[in-house]
Amino acid sequence: MAKTQDDQDTVWHDFKDAVNMSPSELETWLKKDESKESGQHKGGGESVGHESGRRIVSLLRTKRADLSDDDYAHMRKVTGYVHRHLAQKPAGDVKETTWRYSLMNWGHDPLKG
């Protein structure tokens, strides 16, 4: 099913709003142990969020005209995850929490202004 340009515009803008880390910031984060240890792991391997983070880096570096329907579907998934996870913010200082680390794997640092 082909998506309309309006749908793609909405997904693009929502994704850019949800992902507040640059590709280089996200790449640097994904190399850290905290990044690799947080999130849901599939059979002891890479976490879902860490894998998504690598894909987000690629999406951010892809020209918009070159994005596929599958890319837009992943962008929707990222936006949904970030919004759901932000709604579950724990009380207190979140600087060194798995909540923050998980969000950062998905390209969103809640401590950024």
Phi, psi and omega in degrees: 000121181286140178269146177283161178298324178298318178300313181296321178299316180296313180299314181302310183292320178297318179297313181296329176287320184286322182268106183252011176255143177284163177304318182289322176298316181293318177301315179299316180298316184295343178277345184280149179301321181300324179293316184289334184271342184267154177098178182274121181263137179269107176056036177082359180268211181293142179289157178302315181294321180295316177299317178297320179302318178297322179290323179298318176304313180297317180298318181295335181264359180267137175298139183305321181296340183264001181286139180265171175300323178296321177298315179296324178297319178292322178299320176299316180299316180299311181300316179298316180298311182301314181296316179296316183291322178298326180291346182256024183303127178284161178287155174088192181288123183257006187306315183242055182244154176295334176301309179294315183299321179296315177300320181295326175300332180265014173089009181236119174260110183293348179271353177283140184292000000 
